[in-house]
Amino acid sequence: MNYRHAYHAGNHADVFKHLVLSRLIALMSRKEQPFAYLDTHAGIGLYDLRGDQASRTGEFLEGIARLWQADDLPALTADYMGLVRDMNPDGELRYYPGSPEVARRLTRAQDRVQLNEKHPQDGLLLKDNMKGDRRVAVHLGEGWHVPRALLPVPEKRAIMLIDPPFEQLDEMQRCAKALKEAVGRMRQTVAAIWYPVKDQRALKRFYQDLAGSGAPKLLRVELLVHPVDTPNSLNGSGLAIANPPWGLEEELLELLPWLAEKLGQSKGSWQMDWLIAE
Ligand SMILES: C[S@@+](CC[C@H](N)C(=O)[O-])C[C@H]1O[C@@H](n2cnc3c(N)ncnc32)[C@H](O)[C@@H]1O
């Protein structure tokens, strides 16, 4: 396990993922009934952009820093940007939330947050960063076991983020398997799988596996910062979202053109379609 998310915190892929996560939480919160947030590969939860790792790559400069400086933020970014602002009250961008902190801050008193991180050191950092909030539980186990271990949830409503590092060749297949298990155990699970847009051949197979997952509905959303055929580069990232809450597609149609323009490097673009339509 060599991957350390701190090198990439706040980059274009994090902004895309966390902004969409903020909208999933907002849309799930329209109903009073509680829901559970499950994070299979949680990371450490909080990042210091001036720390050694993030400042060495500077990836956040082409991610959250661009939104931080923007004076044309769409209303739909308010929850996400509000929490980044709350973490940086003196007006200088320094601290950035990981998905656990996005979920912890945006969920309500009646919701539960279940986080899993396998790396022993990162797991302890995550525990430390989440301490004091009794709605949050941190597990230091195997992320691929989360669907079996935690679903179905008593609330009968859940968002599950599946966000592995993609260090190993089989992780795309494992994502598709985790989705199959999740909807097999609780059909209505809102599951979001993050994936890199890099290797088109691997992606073709991945889309086929996702389409065979048995999810009732599956939306594919991608945000590119370079043309899709640019060699040896992270050209963008995608989210495959099972059972997206009603209204998400319309919101993303509004957000994605703005986001692609804001975060594009050699060329920004986006696409959205259904891998499984109802
Ligand atoms: C892409 S990062 C997660 C970022 C986080 N979800 C966020 O958005 O802030 C992937 C994380 O998965 C952890 N990890 C790697 N293999 C794992 C496994 N098999 N089970 C659980 N966690 C794993 C890594 O240590 C790393 O912290």
The ligand as a Gaussian input file, in Angstrom:
#p B3LYP/6-31G(d) Opt

LIG

0 1
 C       -8.111000       7.663000      -3.114000
 S       -7.741000       7.478000      -1.404000
 C       -9.240000       7.867000      -0.597000
 C       -9.602000       9.308000      -0.615000
 C      -10.859000       9.648000       0.140000
 N      -11.988000       8.791000      -0.216000
 C      -11.243000      11.094000      -0.097000
 O      -12.000000      11.378000      -1.055000
 O      -10.806000      11.957000       0.655000
 C       -7.676000       5.729000      -1.226000
 C       -7.416000       5.223000       0.196000
 O       -7.620000       3.819000       0.230000
 C       -6.717000       3.232000       1.156000
 N       -6.673000       1.804000       0.813000
 C       -5.895000       1.169000      -0.097000
 N       -6.238000      -0.118000      -0.191000
 C       -7.280000      -0.315000       0.661000
 C       -8.111000      -1.427000       0.983000
 N       -7.922000      -2.611000       0.389000
 N       -9.102000      -1.263000       1.877000
 C       -9.318000      -0.060000       2.464000
 N       -8.561000       1.025000       2.215000
 C       -7.562000       0.912000       1.308000
 C       -5.460000       4.019000       0.955000
 O       -4.631000       3.933000       2.113000
 C       -6.012000       5.442000       0.721000
 O       -6.065000       6.154000       1.916000

